[in-house]
Amino acid sequence: MQLGYGNKEASRLVGISPRTGREWRDGQPEGRRKRPRSPAHIAQVVSGASSRFLSKAGRIHIADRVRERATVRVIAAELGRTQALPG
């Protein structure tokens, strides 16, 4: 709602009912404790992007680097998508 959305739209964006949105805004009644989503989740929903998927720019970067014969590990590091190997 701080971004200018009404209760109904803001509630839909974060995946809760409008009633729950009103409760969060006005203070939750005793006995009903619903945990708000994380700020990262809300930012992801509002931006429409998930860190799980690549952006168009990321895909283009990968295509360019593959053409240049860069290794998968190097490309992943450039995109900030490295993952520790188990073991």
All heavy atoms as an XYZ file, in Angstrom:
672
protein
N       0.815     -1.175      0.000
C       0.000      0.000      0.000
C       0.865      1.247      0.000
O       0.435      2.273     -0.478
C      -0.947     -0.018      1.180
C      -2.063     -1.041      1.007
S      -3.268     -0.917      2.294
C      -3.264     -2.596      2.854
N       2.084      1.124      0.520
C       2.996      2.261      0.517
C       3.402      2.635     -0.905
O       3.844      3.745     -1.144
C       4.238      1.948      1.335
C       3.954      1.809      2.812
C       5.186      1.357      3.575
O       6.144      0.873      3.002
N       5.134      1.514      4.887
N       3.250      1.696     -1.850
C       3.604      1.970     -3.243
C       2.432      2.545     -4.034
O       2.521      2.698     -5.232
C       4.089      0.681     -3.909
C       5.357      0.070     -3.320
C       5.655     -1.259     -3.980
C       6.526      1.007     -3.475
N       1.322      2.832     -3.347
C       0.187      3.442     -4.016
C      -0.914      2.469     -4.407
O      -1.876      2.851     -5.049
N      -0.773      1.196     -4.057
C      -1.800      0.206     -4.363
C      -2.911      0.286     -3.316
O      -2.655      0.566     -2.153
C      -1.229     -1.214     -4.353
C      -0.229     -1.485     -5.445
C       1.128     -1.549     -5.165
C      -0.641     -1.689     -6.755
C       2.050     -1.806     -6.160
C       0.274     -1.938     -7.756
C       1.609     -1.996     -7.450
O       2.512     -2.258     -8.435
N      -4.124     -0.017     -3.721
C      -5.222     -0.149     -2.772
C      -5.116     -1.476     -2.046
O      -4.303     -2.343     -2.402
N      -5.936     -1.660     -1.021
C      -5.882     -2.877     -0.224
C      -6.094     -4.129     -1.077
O      -5.364     -5.098     -0.947
C      -6.918     -2.836      0.902
C      -6.892     -4.093      1.742
O      -5.897     -4.398      2.362
N      -7.987     -4.835      1.736
N      -7.086     -4.098     -1.950
C      -7.413     -5.286     -2.744
C      -6.248     -5.690     -3.653
O      -5.852     -6.855     -3.699
C      -8.670     -5.019     -3.571
C      -9.206     -6.223     -4.280
C     -10.530     -5.903     -4.957
C     -11.134     -7.129     -5.591
N     -12.416     -6.838     -6.243
N      -5.675     -4.711     -4.362
C      -4.574     -4.999     -5.283
C      -3.310     -5.393     -4.525
O      -2.622     -6.345     -4.901
C      -4.299     -3.783     -6.168
C      -3.214     -4.001     -7.191
C      -3.557     -5.027     -8.263
O      -4.712     -5.456     -8.376
O      -2.630     -5.426     -8.983
N      -2.995     -4.693     -3.442
C      -1.805     -5.025     -2.651
C      -1.918     -6.429     -2.069
O      -0.961     -7.198     -2.081
C      -1.612     -3.996     -1.536
N      -3.106     -6.780     -1.598
C      -3.320     -8.116     -1.030
C      -3.146     -9.190     -2.095
O      -2.530    -10.224     -1.859
C      -4.723     -8.211     -0.424
O      -4.858     -7.283      0.625
N      -3.665     -8.941     -3.290
C      -3.539     -9.907     -4.385
C      -2.064    -10.090     -4.762
O      -1.604    -11.216     -4.979
C      -4.333     -9.439     -5.613
C      -4.342    -10.473     -6.746
C      -4.964     -9.927     -8.014
N      -4.182     -8.842     -8.595
C      -3.042     -8.995     -9.268
N      -2.526    -10.190     -9.426
N      -2.408     -7.952     -9.765
N      -1.312     -9.000     -4.800
C       0.095     -9.074     -5.188
C       0.926     -9.923     -4.234
O       1.852    -10.602     -4.656
C       0.698     -7.671     -5.272
C       0.280     -6.856     -6.487
C       0.761     -5.427     -6.352
C       0.829     -7.473     -7.763
N       0.610     -9.880     -2.938
C       1.403    -10.661     -1.982
C       0.760    -11.997     -1.649
O       1.265    -12.735     -0.813
C       1.719     -9.875     -0.693
C       2.578     -8.675     -0.996
C       0.468     -9.465      0.042
N      -0.370    -12.310     -2.286
C      -0.954    -13.642     -2.139
C      -1.779    -13.845     -0.886
O      -1.762    -14.940     -0.325
N      -2.481    -12.814     -0.438
C      -3.354    -12.940      0.721
C      -4.734    -12.409      0.371
O      -4.907    -11.740     -0.649
C      -2.794    -12.173      1.948
C      -2.652    -10.687      1.625
C      -1.489    -12.789      2.417
C      -2.286     -9.834      2.811
N      -5.714    -12.700      1.213
C      -7.066    -12.200      0.979
C      -7.137    -10.727      1.375
O      -6.351    -10.260      2.205
C      -8.077    -13.000      1.803
O      -7.952    -12.675      3.169
N      -8.077     -9.977      0.777
C      -8.243     -8.572      1.174
C      -8.517     -8.423      2.675
O      -8.063     -7.466      3.301
C      -9.428     -8.092      0.345
C      -9.401     -8.960     -0.883
C      -8.926    -10.305     -0.380
N      -9.231     -9.384      3.246
C      -9.515     -9.325      4.686
C      -8.211     -9.386      5.491
O      -7.999     -8.617      6.431
C     -10.445    -10.466      5.077
C     -10.745    -10.480      6.553
C     -11.673    -11.610      6.897
N     -11.897    -11.651      8.329
C     -12.674    -12.525      8.928
N     -13.319    -13.426      8.232
N     -12.812    -12.506     10.224
N      -7.336    -10.321      5.115
C      -6.053    -10.435      5.799
C      -5.231     -9.165      5.595
O      -4.564     -8.691      6.516
C      -5.280    -11.664      5.301
O      -6.085    -12.829      5.520
C      -3.951    -11.828      6.015
N      -5.311     -8.582      4.394
C      -4.615     -7.321      4.130
C      -5.081     -6.210      5.062
O      -4.270     -5.441      5.580
N      -6.392     -6.132      5.272
C      -6.929     -5.132      6.205
C      -6.433     -5.408      7.627
O      -6.095     -4.476      8.358
C      -8.462     -5.124      6.176
C      -9.041     -4.387      4.997
C     -10.544     -4.217      5.125
N     -11.263     -5.474      5.343
C     -11.645     -6.302      4.375
N     -11.381     -6.028      3.120
N     -12.299     -7.413      4.666
N      -6.400     -6.684      8.012
C      -5.933     -7.041      9.351
C      -4.471     -6.647      9.538
O      -4.094     -6.140     10.582
C      -6.131     -8.530      9.611
C      -7.584     -8.925      9.757
C      -7.781    -10.424      9.876
O      -6.789    -11.187      9.789
O      -8.937    -10.841     10.048
N      -3.644     -6.895      8.529
C      -2.240     -6.518      8.614
C      -2.114     -5.005      8.738
O      -1.297     -4.490      9.489
C      -1.468     -7.001      7.397
C      -1.217     -8.468      7.367
C      -1.655     -9.412      8.253
C      -0.470     -9.174      6.382
N      -1.225    -10.661      7.865
C      -0.501    -10.544      6.726
C       0.198     -8.793      5.236
C       0.133    -11.513      5.971
C       0.828     -9.753      4.480
C       0.805    -11.109      4.849
N      -2.901     -4.283      7.954
C      -2.845     -2.826      7.967
C      -3.330     -2.259      9.299
O      -2.733     -1.353      9.855
C      -3.706     -2.278      6.821
C      -3.685     -0.760      6.716
C      -4.703     -0.269      5.717
N      -6.043     -0.585      6.230
C      -7.108     -0.810      5.459
N      -7.001     -0.773      4.154
N      -8.275     -1.072      5.995
N      -4.427     -2.798      9.813
C      -5.075     -2.253     11.012
C      -4.591     -2.894     12.306
O      -4.963     -2.445     13.380
C      -6.595     -2.427     10.919
C      -7.169     -1.700      9.711
O      -6.530     -0.732      9.228
O      -8.242     -2.095      9.244
N      -3.817     -3.940     12.219
C      -3.395     -4.677     13.413
C      -4.215     -5.952     13.510
O      -5.418     -5.949     13.307
N      -3.561     -7.061     13.789
C      -4.231     -8.357     13.784
C      -5.013     -8.572     15.070
O      -4.532     -8.236     16.150
C      -3.206     -9.472     13.607
C      -2.486     -9.373     12.279
C      -1.373    -10.381     12.167
O      -0.957    -10.967     13.157
N      -0.872    -10.589     10.981
N      -6.213     -9.146     14.967
C      -6.978     -9.465     16.172
C      -6.304    -10.598     16.946
O      -5.563    -11.396     16.380
C      -8.330     -9.913     15.633
C      -8.087    -10.319     14.231
C      -6.920     -9.505     13.749
N      -6.528    -10.632     18.243
C      -5.942    -11.673     19.082
C      -6.369    -13.057     18.600
O      -7.503    -13.262     18.188
C      -6.384    -11.500     20.540
C      -5.634    -10.404     21.268
C      -4.145    -10.651     21.328
O      -3.728    -11.774     21.625
O      -3.400     -9.696     21.071
N      -5.455    -14.011     18.692
C      -5.773    -15.392     18.354
C      -5.546    -15.725     16.884
O      -5.468    -16.875     16.518
N      -5.439    -14.734     16.034
C      -5.203    -14.994     14.606
C      -3.872    -14.379     14.235
O      -3.767    -13.192     14.047
C      -6.314    -14.386     13.760
C      -7.654    -15.040     14.016
C      -8.679    -14.514     13.066
N      -8.340    -15.017     11.740
C      -8.845    -14.521     10.622
N      -9.681    -13.533     10.640
N      -8.499    -15.033      9.454
N      -2.877    -15.201     14.117
C      -1.535    -14.712     13.803
C      -1.097    -15.266     12.454
O      -0.680    -16.408     12.352
C      -0.537    -15.139     14.876
C      -0.864    -14.617     16.241
C      -0.378    -13.189     16.368
N      -0.625    -12.735     17.716
C      -1.022    -11.524     18.006
N      -1.217    -10.649     17.064
N      -1.228    -11.172     19.247
N      -1.176    -14.452     11.427
C      -0.667    -14.846     10.122
C       0.647    -14.114      9.906
O       0.749    -12.926     10.160
C      -1.658    -14.488      9.027
C      -2.926    -15.295      9.117
C      -3.796    -15.044      7.945
C      -5.057    -15.874      8.078
N      -5.977    -15.655      7.006
N       1.616    -14.848      9.451
C       2.938    -14.270      9.274
C       3.021    -13.523      7.946
O       2.735    -14.089      6.894
C       3.964    -15.390      9.298
C       5.311    -14.927      9.722
C       6.194    -16.098      9.990
N       7.317    -15.970      9.077
C       8.117    -16.935      8.755
N       7.930    -18.125      9.231
N       9.104    -16.742      7.944
N       3.429    -12.270      7.942
C       3.571    -11.542      6.681
C       4.669    -12.148      5.820
O       5.612    -12.756      6.331
C       3.967    -10.132      7.109
C       3.756    -10.063      8.563
C       3.726    -11.465      9.093
N       4.538    -11.984      4.530
C       5.578    -12.445      3.606
C       6.823    -11.587      3.785
O       6.754    -10.468      4.245
C       5.087    -12.306      2.160
C       3.819    -13.055      1.856
C       4.131    -14.511      1.580
N       2.915    -15.261      1.389
C       2.547    -15.804      0.244
N       3.283    -15.671     -0.816
N       1.441    -16.487      0.166
N       7.948    -12.125      3.366
C       9.208    -11.406      3.508
C       9.252    -10.225      2.537
O       8.623    -10.258      1.480
C      10.381    -12.337      3.207
O      10.405    -12.654      1.832
N      10.013     -9.182      2.868
C      10.148     -8.052      1.945
C      10.696     -8.472      0.587
O      10.307     -7.925     -0.437
C      11.123     -7.121      2.667
C      10.959     -7.458      4.105
C      10.661     -8.938      4.132
N      11.578     -9.479      0.562
C      12.122     -9.957     -0.712
C      11.022    -10.573     -1.569
O      10.975    -10.353     -2.783
C      13.225    -10.974     -0.470
N      10.126    -11.339     -0.942
C       9.020    -11.942     -1.679
C       8.107    -10.858     -2.239
O       7.692    -10.922     -3.388
C       8.217    -12.885     -0.788
C       6.976    -13.396     -1.434
N       6.990    -14.390     -2.382
C       5.679    -13.019     -1.309
C       5.761    -14.614     -2.798
N       4.944    -13.796     -2.163
N       7.807     -9.866     -1.434
C       6.927     -8.786     -1.880
C       7.569     -8.029     -3.041
O       6.922     -7.732     -4.040
C       6.586     -7.851     -0.708
C       5.738     -8.620      0.310
C       5.856     -6.613     -1.187
C       5.537     -7.918      1.623
N       8.864     -7.740     -2.947
C       9.557     -7.039     -4.030
C       9.539     -7.864     -5.306
O       9.346     -7.333     -6.401
C      10.996     -6.734     -3.620
N       9.711     -9.175     -5.162
C       9.678    -10.062     -6.321
C       8.312    -10.050     -6.975
O       8.192     -9.960     -8.188
C      10.014    -11.488     -5.884
C       9.816    -12.525     -6.945
C       9.992    -13.917     -6.378
O      10.708    -14.114     -5.422
N       9.324    -14.877     -6.957
N       7.259    -10.101     -6.181
C       5.900    -10.105     -6.712
C       5.597     -8.794     -7.405
O       5.053     -8.770     -8.503
C       4.869    -10.383     -5.589
C       3.454    -10.160     -6.071
C       5.022    -11.810     -5.093
N       5.974     -7.690     -6.774
C       5.683     -6.372     -7.348
C       6.471     -6.167     -8.632
O       5.953     -5.643     -9.605
C       5.987     -5.254     -6.325
C       5.900     -3.886     -6.968
C       5.005     -5.353     -5.168
N       7.732     -6.602     -8.667
C       8.546     -6.416     -9.868
C       8.171     -7.408    -10.960
O       8.454     -7.185    -12.128
C      10.027     -6.572     -9.546
O      10.339     -7.922     -9.264
N       7.539     -8.513    -10.584
C       7.147     -9.518    -11.567
C       8.277    -10.446    -11.964
O       8.144    -11.226    -12.901
N       9.401    -10.365    -11.293
C      10.551    -11.180    -11.653
C      10.902    -12.128    -10.524
O      10.784    -11.796     -9.365
C      11.746    -10.291    -11.962
N      11.340    -13.308    -10.893
C      11.793    -14.279     -9.914
C      13.279    -14.494    -10.126
O      13.749    -14.564    -11.258
C      11.047    -15.597    -10.108
O      11.630    -16.619     -9.342
N      14.032    -14.598     -9.047
C      15.470    -14.829     -9.180
C      15.754    -16.211     -9.746
O      16.864    -16.502    -10.152
C      16.149    -14.663     -7.825
O      15.648    -15.619     -6.920
N      14.733    -17.060     -9.800
C      14.910    -18.397    -10.340
C      15.080    -18.368    -11.863
O      15.723    -19.231    -12.446
C      13.695    -19.245     -9.974
C      13.776    -20.649    -10.489
C      12.588    -21.449    -10.048
N      12.625    -22.753    -10.659
C      11.605    -23.550    -10.760
N      10.448    -23.182    -10.282
N      11.713    -24.721    -11.323
N      14.513    -17.377    -12.508
C      14.535    -17.293    -13.958
C      15.467    -16.191    -14.428
O      15.658    -15.193    -13.753
C      13.123    -17.048    -14.490
C      12.149    -18.104    -14.064
C      11.226    -17.849    -13.063
C      12.184    -19.365    -14.623
C      10.340    -18.812    -12.655
C      11.295    -20.341    -14.222
C      10.371    -20.072    -13.233
N      16.014    -16.368    -15.608
C      16.929    -15.382    -16.173
C      16.154    -14.256    -16.853
O      15.102    -14.473    -17.449
C      17.823    -16.038    -17.226
C      18.878    -17.001    -16.707
C      19.502    -17.766    -17.859
C      19.935    -16.237    -15.945
N      16.727    -13.079    -16.793
C      16.164    -11.946    -17.517
C      16.588    -12.062    -18.984
O      17.462    -12.862    -19.344
C      16.690    -10.643    -16.934
O      18.090    -10.557    -17.149
N      15.992    -11.230    -19.815
C      16.363    -11.213    -21.232
C      17.832    -10.835    -21.380
O      18.562    -11.437    -22.165
C      15.479    -10.221    -21.989
C      15.720    -10.208    -23.466
C      14.746     -9.269    -24.162
C      14.972     -9.264    -25.654
N      14.034     -8.361    -26.335
N      18.274     -9.857    -20.585
C      19.672     -9.441    -20.642
C      20.607    -10.588    -20.233
O      21.678    -10.775    -20.831
C      19.897     -8.238    -19.730
N      20.200    -11.369    -19.234
C      21.001    -12.515    -18.809
C      21.113    -13.569    -19.890
O      22.183    -14.155    -20.100
N      20.018    -13.808    -20.586
C      20.036    -14.791    -21.680
C      20.952    -14.337    -22.819
O      21.698    -15.132    -23.394
C      18.629    -15.027    -22.205
C      17.734    -15.722    -21.208
C      16.289    -15.739    -21.703
N      15.409    -16.167    -20.661
C      15.075    -17.436    -20.424
N      15.562    -18.383    -21.196
N      14.266    -17.743    -19.440
N      20.897    -13.059    -23.127
C      21.758    -12.514    -24.187
C      23.220    -12.618    -23.775
O      24.077    -12.995    -24.578
C      21.363    -11.057    -24.508
C      19.986    -11.042    -25.190
C      22.408    -10.382    -25.385
C      19.379     -9.666    -25.346
N      23.504    -12.315    -22.513
C      24.874    -12.422    -22.005
C      25.381    -13.857    -22.153
O      26.509    -14.082    -22.602
C      24.925    -11.982    -20.541
C      26.280    -12.077    -19.943
N      27.248    -11.117    -20.133
C      26.850    -13.043    -19.168
C      28.347    -11.484    -19.497
N      28.129    -12.639    -18.898
N      24.553    -14.815    -21.785
C      24.947    -16.231    -21.898
C      25.222    -16.595    -23.350
O      26.238    -17.225    -23.669
C      23.870    -17.157    -21.303
C      23.824    -16.986    -19.789
C      24.136    -18.612    -21.680
C      22.652    -17.675    -19.124
N      24.338    -16.191    -24.254
C      24.528    -16.511    -25.677
C      25.838    -15.922    -26.194
O      26.592    -16.599    -26.914
C      23.347    -15.990    -26.488
N      26.110    -14.670    -25.824
C      27.354    -14.029    -26.266
C      28.576    -14.757    -25.719
O      29.537    -15.006    -26.449
C      27.393    -12.566    -25.811
C      26.381    -11.699    -26.535
O      25.873    -12.118    -27.603
O      26.087    -10.593    -26.024
N      28.541    -15.100    -24.431
C      29.696    -15.756    -23.806
C      29.891    -17.186    -24.311
O      31.031    -17.647    -24.425
C      29.552    -15.738    -22.285
C      29.564    -14.340    -21.701
C      30.894    -13.631    -21.919
N      31.833    -14.167    -20.953
C      33.101    -14.430    -21.194
N      33.616    -14.193    -22.374
N      33.869    -14.937    -20.261
N      28.798    -17.886    -24.644
C      28.925    -19.238    -25.209
C      29.600    -19.152    -26.575
O      30.466    -19.963    -26.911
C      27.548    -19.935    -25.297
C      27.601    -21.170    -26.183
C      27.045    -20.296    -23.905
N      29.211    -18.149    -27.357
C      29.845    -17.937    -28.660
C      31.337    -17.664    -28.505
O      32.143    -18.036    -29.361
C      29.181    -16.760    -29.371
C      28.563    -17.120    -30.680
C      28.030    -15.962    -31.498
N      27.606    -14.775    -30.789
C      26.384    -14.572    -30.290
N      25.462    -15.498    -30.402
N      26.089    -13.454    -29.681
N      31.703    -17.024    -27.403
C      33.118    -16.733    -27.128
C      33.829    -17.918    -26.474
O      34.992    -17.810    -26.094
C      33.215    -15.495    -26.225
C      32.698    -14.232    -26.874
C      32.520    -13.091    -25.879
O      32.791    -13.278    -24.675
O      32.088    -12.018    -26.316
N      33.110    -19.011    -26.293
C      33.623    -20.255    -25.714
C      34.007    -20.129    -24.227
O      34.954    -20.780    -23.759
C      34.793    -20.804    -26.516
C      34.444    -21.108    -27.959
C      35.268    -22.249    -28.458
N      35.047    -22.535    -29.846
C      34.085    -23.326    -30.309
N      33.231    -23.868    -29.491
N      33.982    -23.576    -31.609
N      33.288    -19.319    -23.480
C      33.511    -19.217    -22.033
C      32.918    -20.459    -21.371
O      31.961    -21.053    -21.871
C      32.851    -17.960    -21.479
N      33.491    -20.860    -20.242
C      32.976    -22.038    -19.537
C      31.697    -21.692    -18.773
O      31.429    -20.525    -18.469
C      34.017    -22.581    -18.533
O      34.199    -21.607    -17.503
C      35.338    -22.892    -19.218
N      30.935    -22.717    -18.454
C      29.684    -22.545    -17.723
C      29.952    -21.894    -16.370
O      29.217    -20.998    -15.940
C      28.969    -23.908    -17.542
C      27.787    -23.776    -16.611
C      28.551    -24.458    -18.878
N      31.009    -22.318    -15.695
C      31.329    -21.759    -14.376
C      31.678    -20.279    -14.460
O      31.300    -19.491    -13.596
C      32.465    -22.539    -13.727
C      32.037    -23.905    -13.267
C      33.203    -24.655    -12.654
N      32.847    -26.034    -12.437
C      32.771    -26.591    -11.249
N      33.035    -25.897    -10.176
N      32.440    -27.853    -11.121
N      32.406    -19.895    -15.478
C      32.770    -18.489    -15.642
C      31.521    -17.652    -15.908
O      31.319    -16.592    -15.315
C      33.795    -18.316    -16.787
C      33.971    -16.855    -17.162
C      35.123    -18.935    -16.395
N      30.664    -18.142    -16.800
C      29.419    -17.416    -17.114
C      28.551    -17.289    -15.866
O      28.018    -16.218    -15.570
C      28.652    -18.111    -18.260
C      29.474    -18.092    -19.545
C      27.308    -17.422    -18.480
C      28.905    -18.970    -20.652
N      28.421    -18.370    -15.113
C      27.612    -18.343    -13.891
C      28.164    -17.332    -12.901
O      27.410    -16.571    -12.283
C      27.560    -19.726    -13.264
N      29.480    -17.279    -12.760
C      30.097    -16.316    -11.842
C      29.830    -14.886    -12.308
O      29.545    -14.003    -11.500
C      31.601    -16.579    -11.742
N      29.902    -14.651    -13.607
C      29.631    -13.311    -14.142
C      28.198    -12.875    -13.867
O      27.929    -11.697    -13.640
C      29.897    -13.283    -15.657
C      31.354    -13.426    -16.011
C      31.588    -13.634    -17.491
O      30.621    -13.797    -18.267
O      32.775    -13.627    -17.889
N      27.272    -13.829    -13.872
C      25.870    -13.513    -13.630
C      25.512    -13.573    -12.139
O      24.368    -13.332    -11.771
C      24.967    -14.483    -14.407
C      25.022    -14.364    -15.928
C      24.218    -15.464    -16.577
C      24.520    -13.009    -16.366
N      26.477    -13.936    -11.305
C      26.218    -14.036     -9.861
C      25.322    -15.217     -9.521
O      24.534    -15.182     -8.592
N      25.472    -16.293    -10.260
C      24.625    -17.476    -10.053
C      25.448    -18.700     -9.744
O      25.103    -19.807    -10.126
C      23.769    -17.722    -11.282
C      22.755    -16.622    -11.487
C      21.808    -16.996    -12.565
N      20.713    -16.070    -12.602
C      19.488    -16.343    -12.192
N      19.195    -17.532    -11.731
N      18.542    -15.445    -12.263
N      26.555    -18.525     -9.045
C      27.373    -19.678     -8.677
C      26.714    -20.406     -7.522
O      25.997    -19.828     -6.718
C      28.781    -19.251     -8.271
O      28.685    -18.347     -7.182
C      29.522    -18.590     -9.420
N      26.951    -21.696     -7.475
C      26.383    -22.517     -6.409
C      27.462    -23.451     -5.906
O      28.177    -24.066     -6.690
C      25.202    -23.327     -6.938
C      24.465    -24.072     -5.866
C      23.214    -24.747     -6.418
O      23.013    -24.810     -7.612
N      22.408    -25.265     -5.534
N      27.573    -23.532     -4.592
C      28.565    -24.414     -3.988
C      28.223    -25.859     -4.307
O      27.073    -26.257     -4.276
C      28.629    -24.199     -2.495
N      29.245    -26.622     -4.623
C      29.048    -28.045     -4.895
C      28.934    -28.798     -3.591
O      29.634    -28.482     -2.609
C      30.214    -28.580     -5.713
C      30.387    -27.980     -7.116
C      31.671    -28.507     -7.756
C      29.200    -28.330     -7.989
N      28.065    -29.810     -3.533
C      27.944    -30.600     -2.288
C      29.216    -31.415     -2.057
O      29.863    -31.854     -2.994
C      26.742    -31.512     -2.551
C      26.577    -31.544     -4.032
C      27.155    -30.275     -4.561
N      29.537    -31.588     -0.805
C      30.661    -32.457     -0.532
C      31.630    -31.960      0.438
O      31.844    -31.130      1.106
